[in-house]
């Protein structure tokens, strides 16, 4: 046993099975994005075809994010009691059902409730997948798994937007929901088969772990609680910015610069690709910057600079520059998201249940997501896209101010703790 009562189960898996488990977790969460972002990727055409405002179109995504965030709190706490072989494919099955029904909606009203159900259904996934990795991986495989899982967002977003752009060009936006249903059902079956094999290979070890009580549980220090509180605030700001960019960049390129709808969606694919680079950079920097809050601060600074440059040169009307600034900001926000939802829970897994930590952190992320789709759409309706850009600048500035307050406070708390020990 290691501290926290967790077996070194990664050492019981062969290298092949360890790699296969990481791949299964990656495949499950990546495919969920195809059945999640297909609405945002098709939003231009849906708004146009249904004749609705941007705010009304955005509220459907907000319903998803609200349910996803609330579900993260529930499933983050309960995930340690789930049978992971069953819970994940069941979640994907119901998500496939909600996707299948979406194209039959002719108004926003039923869409938002279907997407609400989809959000709660998919909220099972992240905390459960992080728990699976925490159960089976050895320390040497940890950083590899963190980086691999961080690419799910980028790859899933590229596929969701790419598929939607292709289908909007040659078919209908409704086809992206039908295709997502097929993908989710298929991957659910693959998980059930693949994870079952891993469970059988470590069944005895799992039974031993279940009988073993948890040792070494300690009261959290004030410094830890301060850092975790700041991280949760950063989670809200992060997804407000990140998902706002993902949702509205195609509309910005279409409305401000007159680019065709399909081209606007395709150009947006560059954002998640650069996000993969941001996740890799985050993992590399984590060995130099141990404090998770200060690591986030570095990337909020990058995002602040990117949005500032965008506002400064906006009158020039150069759309590649605007897209480049969005890309840099997305890269930075992807890195922050990786710290909050993957790096921190897995690095602290000997101190706290990683599924619970990931679930709570991800829940706060989706508070930001819930606000972003509707609020940025409403801001654009009322103040134009310039108002949206200034709002994004203010959010990144707020994160930097919080970092400036956090740093001296955390150092003081750590010095007080060291003084008490001495």
N, C-alpha and C positions, 0 to 999 in steps of 0.2 A: 504493500500500500504506500501511497504518497500522501502529503498533507491534504486534508479535506476528504479523506476516505476514498479517493479515486484510484482505481487500479491502473497500472501502466499498461493499458490494453493495447496501445499502439505497438508495443513490443511483442505482443502475442500474434499480431497480424504479419503476414509476409509482406515484403515490399510491394509485391503485385497487388495484394488485397488492400493495402494502405492506399496505393494509387487509385485503385478502383473505387474505394469509398469516397475519396476526394472528388473523383469524376462524377459519381452518382449525386453527391450533394450539389456540385456545380451544375449538372444537367437539370436537376429538379428546380433549382431556383432560377436558372436562366430561362427555362421554358415558361415559368410563371410570369416573367416579364412580357412574353408574347401575348398572354391572356390578360394582361394588365394595362399595358401601354398602347394596345391597339386602338383604344378609344381616343387617347390624346393624339396619336399619330393620324387619326382620321378626322380630327376635330374641324379642320378647315372645311372639308366636304360636308360634314354633318351640319355645321352651322349654316352653310350655304343652302343645303338641300331642305332642311327643316325650317329655314327662315327665322332663326332665333338669334338673340344677342350673344356677345362673347361671354358675358357674365352667366347667362343661362347655360351656355355650353360648358363653361368651366365648372358649374356646380355639380355636374355629374361626376367629374373626377374628384371633386371635394368630398362627395358622399363616399367614394371608395376609400379615400385617404382617412376619413374620420373612422370608418368601420375597421380599417386595417390597423390604425393606431390603437383604438380601443381593444381590438382583438389581441394585439401584441401584449398588452398588460395581462389579459386573461390567460392566454396560452403560454406567455413567458413564465408565469407562476406555476401553471399546471403541467407544463411540458415534461417535467421529470417523471410524471405518472403515465405518460402516453406510451403505447406500443408503437415505436417509430416505423415498424414495417407496415402497419395499417393506417396510422393517422395521416401520413403524408400522401399516399395514393387516394385516400378518401377525400382529402382536401382538394386534390387535383381533379377528382371526378366531379365534385360539385362546382368547382370553378369552370369546368368544361360545360356543364349544364347552363350556367348563367351566361357564358359566352354564346352558346347556341341560341339562346332566346333573344339576345340583344338585337339582332337584325330585324326582328318582327315588330319592334317598337317604332311607332310613327310620331311620337312626341317625347319630350324630355321626361315627363312624369314617370312612366314605367322604367325608363332607362336608369334614372338615378337610384331607384330602389333595387333593381337588378345589380347595379354596380356596388351598391351598399352591401348586398349579400356576397358579392364576389370579393370585396375587401375583407370581410370578416372570415370568409372561407380561406383565403390565401394567407391570413395572418397566422395560421398554424405553422407555416413553413419555416420561417427564418430561425426562430428560437429552437425548433425541433432539429433543424439541420446543424446549427451550432452545437447543440447538445450531442448529436451523433459524433461530430468531430472531436468534441471534448472527451467523450467516453473512450474513443478508440486510438486517438493519435498520441504518439510519443512526442517529447519536447523537440526532437530534431526535425519533425515533420510540421511543426506548428507554423513557422513563417511561410513555408510553401503553401500550406492550406489557406492561410490568411490572404496571400496574394491571389491564389487561384479563385477563391470565393469572391474577391473584390472585382474580378473581371466579369462576373455574372451580370452586373448592371450594364456594363458597356456592351457586351455581346448581345444581351437580351434586348437592349434598346435599339441597337443597330438592326437586329432582325425584325423587331416590331415595326420600326419606322420604314425599313426597307420593304418588307412585305406589304405594308399598308400603301406605300407610294406606288408599288408595282400594281397592286390590285385596284387602286383608285384610277390608275392610268388605263388599264386594260380590262377591268371588270367593274366592280362596285365596292364601296367601303364595307358593305355587309359581309363580303367574302373573307375579310380579315378576321372576323369573329368566328366564322365557321371553321377556318383553318386552325385558329387557336384551340378550338375544342378538340380537334383531332390530335394536335401536338400534346395537349395536357393529358388526354386519356392514354396516349402511347407512352409517355414518360412515366405516368403513374404505374403502369404495368411493368416497365423496366425497373423502377425502384423496388416494387414488391418482390420481383424475382431476385434482383441483385442484392438487396439488403438482407433478404432472407438467408442467402448463402453466407454472408458475413456473420449474421447472428448465430448460425449453426456452428461456425468455426470457433466462436468464443462463448458458447452457451454456458459452459461451466464457470468461466471467469465472471460472467454477468450475474450468475446466481450467487457467487461468493460476494460480489460487490453489494448486492441487494440485502444480504444478511449483515453486512458490516456497518456499524454505526459511524457517523461522521465525527471526526475528532478535530481538535485544534480550532474550533470556532471562536473567533475573537471579536470583541466589541470594536466597531470601526472608529478610527481616530478622527478628530476634528479636521485634520488636513485631508484625509480621505473623503470625508463627507463634503467638504468645500469643493474639492476637485470634481467629485461626482455631480454635485449640483450645477457647477459651471458647464460640465459636459452635457448635461440634460438641456440647459439653455442653448448651448451650441447646436444640439441636435435639432431644436426647433428652427433656429436661424438657417442651419445648413439645408434642410429640405425645403424651406420656404424659397430659398434662392435656387437650389439645384433643380427642383421639380418645376419651379416657375419658368426657368430657362428652357427646360425640356418641352414643356407644354406650349409655350408661346413663341419660341424662336421661329417656327415656320410662319406663323401669322405676322410677326414683325417683318420678316424678309418679304413677305407677300404684300403687306400693306404699305410699308415705308419705301420699299425699293421697286415694287412692281414685278418681282420675280414670279414666274409661274408657280402654281400650287405644288405640283409634283416636284419641281426643282427645289423649292423651299424645304420640302420634307426631306429630300435626298441630301441637301447640304447640311441639314441638322444632324445627319448621321456622323459627321465629324466630331460632334461634341462627346458622345459616349466613347468613341475610339480614343480620344485624348484623355478621357476619364480613366481608361485602363492605365495609361502612363502615369496619371496622378496617383493611382493606387500603388503602383510599383515604387514611385518616388517616396510615398508614405512609408512603406515597409523598410526601404533603405534608410530613411532618415530616423526611423524609430530606434535604431541602434545607437544613434548619436544624441537624440533628444528623448530622454526617458519619460519626461513629464508629458502626459497625454494632452493636457490643456495647452501647454506651450507649443506642442507639435501642431495642434489645431490653429494656434495663433499665427504661425508662419504662413499657413495656407489661406487664412482669412486676409492676411496682408497682401498676398498675391491677388486675391479676388478684388480687394479694394482698389488696387492699382489698375486692374483690368477694366473695371466699371468706370473708374475715373477717366481713363484714356478714351473710353467709348463716348462719354458725355462731352469731353473736350473736343473731339473731332467729329461729333455727330452732324454739325452743320455742313461738313464737307460732302456728305452723302455718298461715302465710299462703303458699299455693302461688304466687301471682303474684310475691311478693317473691323466693322461691327461684328461679323461672324468670328473673326480671330479673337476679339475681346471676349465674346461669349465662350469660345473654346477654352481660353485661358482660365476664365472664372469657373467653368465646368470642371476643368482639370483639378483646380484647387478644392472645389466643393466635393468632388469624388474622393479626394484624399482625406478630407475631414470626415466624410461619411464612413470611410474605411476604418479610421481610428475609433469612431464611436461604436460601430455595430459589429466589428470583427476583432480588431487588434486588442482593444481594451478588454472585452469579455473573455477572450481566450488567454490573454496574458495574466488575467486575474482569476483564472479558473481554480487555482488552489485556495483562494480566499473566499470565493462566492460561486454559486451555481452559474455556469456560463450561459445556460439557456435562459435563466431568469434575468441575468444582467443584460443579455442581448435583447430579450423581449422588452424590458423596460426602456432601454436606450432607443430601440427601434420605434417604440410607441411614441416617444417624444419627437422623434424625427417626423413621424406622420402627423403630429399636430401642425408642424410647419407645412407639410404637404397639403393638409386640409385647408389651411388658410390661403396657400399660394394660388391654386387654380382659380378660385372664385375672386379673391381679393385683387390679384393682378389683372384679371379680366375686367373687374369693376373699375379699377384705377385707370385702365386703358380707355374704357368707355367714357369716364368722367374727365380725365386730364390728358389723355393721349399717351403715347408710348414714352414721351419725355418724363412724365410723372413716374412711370414704372422704373425707369433707369435711376432716377434720383432716390426712389425708395430702396432699390437694391444697394445703392451706394451707402445709404443710411444704415442699412442692416449690417453690412460688413464693417462699417465704422463702429457700430455698437459692440460687435464682437471684439474689436481691438481695444475699446475702452474697458470692457470687462476683463480682458487679459491684463491690462495695465493695473487694474485694481487687485486682481487675483494674485499676481506674482509676489508682491511684498507681503500680502496676507499669508500666503502659503509658506513662504520662507520663515515668517515669524512663528507660525504654528509648529513648523518642523524644529526650529531652534528651541522653542518652549518644551517640546517633547524630549529633545536631546538633553536639555537641562535637567528635566525630571529624572531621566535615566541615570545621569551622572550624580 
